[in-house]
Amino acid sequence: MKANKLVLMLFLTMALIGCKNEEKVEEKLDQQVEAPKAEVFTFTLNATIKADDDFQIFFKEDNDAQTPYEEVNSVWSGAIKGNENAQDIVFTLPEAVYPTQIRFDFGQKKQDEILINSLKIDFKDKSVTFKGAEFFNFFTPDENFVKVDKTNSKIMPVEQKDGTFDPMLYSNTDFTTEMSKLAQ
């Protein structure tokens, strides 16, 4: 009889311990599933850049064309190594920034041409990609600083009188519309 009680007590103890462990595993799984994605915009430019350089992206959160682009509202690519092959240049905006306009600065060093293959913009679980010449439907060049060959999806920096380069393209209203769709 004592043996039966001992076996019963042992069985109940093991059952209770086993249930507690299952609850802990379920709690951990729930915690992993519930982690929200960071609210950051990531811009991935796939391009062929043949010479070493640094790119920069400026952003504005208003739709006022008169608001200047400022250094504090920009992100640098970091050093880009020139390469004959296409490479991804990634810009991650600060958390809780919702850009309505951006300006791409395609380096400050001499480049014969830069081939734009695509621009992918990610936000949370959404993304949009502009491929090849489609990129130029969303960006307007500053022709004092850059020439564009839309057919071949290339930009050619223009050397300034002082020998510097600052090729830049500005987003347009179609870009602003796409940003609104992503942020919804």
N, C-alpha and C positions, 0 to 999 in steps of 0.2 A: 504494500500500500504506500509506504514511504517512497519507494522507488517510483511509483506512478506519479505521486505528487512532485517529486524531484524532476522527472522528465517533463511534466506539464509546466512547471515553473521555468525550466530551461527553455522550452519551446516558446512560451509567452515572452520571455526576456529577449530572445533572438528576434522574434517577430517585431517587437517594439523598436529595437535597435535598427533593424533593417528598414522599417518605415521611416524613421528619422533621417537615415541616409538618403532615401529616395526623395524626401522633401527637400533636402539640401541640394541635391542634383537638379531638381525641378526649379528651385529658386535661382540657381546659377544660370540655367538655360534661359529663364525669363529675363534675367538681368542682361544677358548678352543680346537677346532679341530686341529689347526695348531701347537700346542705345541709339539716340537720334543721330542722323548724319549732320556734320558741321555745315553751317550755311555759308559756304564759300564758293565763289566762282573761280573755276580753273580754265585758263585759256591754253590750249596746246596747239602751237603753230608748227606744222610740219613743212620744212623748207630746206632747200639746198643753199648753204652759205659756204662759199669756197675759201674765205679768209677769216681769220680769228676776229672776233668782235664781241660787243655787248649790246643786247637789245633792251628796250624799256617800253613799258606800257603805262600810259597815264589814264586815269579814270575820273569821271564826274558823276555825281549822283543827282544832278538836276538836268533839266532840258534847256537851260539857258545857254545859247550859243555865245553870249558875251562873257560868261564866266571863264576865266583863264584856267588852263591846265597848270597845276602846281606840282612841284617836286614831292611834296608830302603825300600827294595822292598818286603815287606811281610805284611800280614794282620793276626791279631789274631782273634780267634773265640769268645773270651770272655769266662767267666767261664761256663764250661759244668757241669751240675749236673748228676752224675751217675744215671742210671735208667735201669731197666730190659727191658723196652720197647724202641723201636726205636725212635729216635728223629732227627730233622733236625738241622744241624749246617750250618749256612750261612756265607759265606765270600763274601764281595763286594769289588772288586778291585777299586782303585782310577779311576776317570774319565779320559778318553783318554789313558788308559793303554791297550795295545794289546798283551797279553801274548802269547809267542810261546812255553815256557816251564814253568812247575811249579814243585814244590816239596811240598808234604804234609808231615807235621810233626804231627804225631798222639800222641801228649802229651809228658809229661815229668814225669808222675807218673806211678806207677805200675798198669798195666792192665793185666789180665789173657789173654783176647782176645778182639778184637773189630770186630763185625760183620758189614760188609759193605753191605748195601741193595741197594744203588744206589748213583750215582753222577749226578746231573742235572746242566748243564751250560747254562745260559741265557745271551743273548746279543741282545739288541733292541727287535725285534719281533721274533727272532729265538731262538731255544734251541736244545740241544742234551742231551740224558740221557743214562748213562751206568748202566745197572742193574746187580746186583749180581756179578757173576764170570766174566762177561764182563768187569767190572771195571779193572781187572788185565790185560786185553789186551792193556790198555793204560798207565799203570804204572808199573814200575820195582822196586822191593824192594831193599834196601841196606841191604843185608843179614847179615851184621855185627850188625845191630840194630833191625831187624825185620824178623820174619819167616812168610810165607804166606801159607795158605791152600786155594788154588784157588777153589777147588771143593765145599767147604762150605762157600766161600767168607769171610774168616776170616784172620785177621792179629794178630800175637802174638809178642808183644814187647820182645826184648832180653835184659836182665839185663847186664849192663857193669861191668867190674871188680871193678869200683869205686862205684857200687850200683845205678848208674843213668840209666835212660831210655830215648831214643831219637829215637823212631821208625819213619822211613821216607821212602817214596816212591817217585820215580822220574818219570816224564812223559817221554814218548818215542815219536818216529817219527809219529806214528799213531795219537797220541794226537795232535801233531803240525798240522797235516793235518786237523783234526776236527776243530781246532781253526781257521785255514784259511777259512774254509767253513762258519763258523759262522760270521766272520768279513766281508765277502763279501757283 
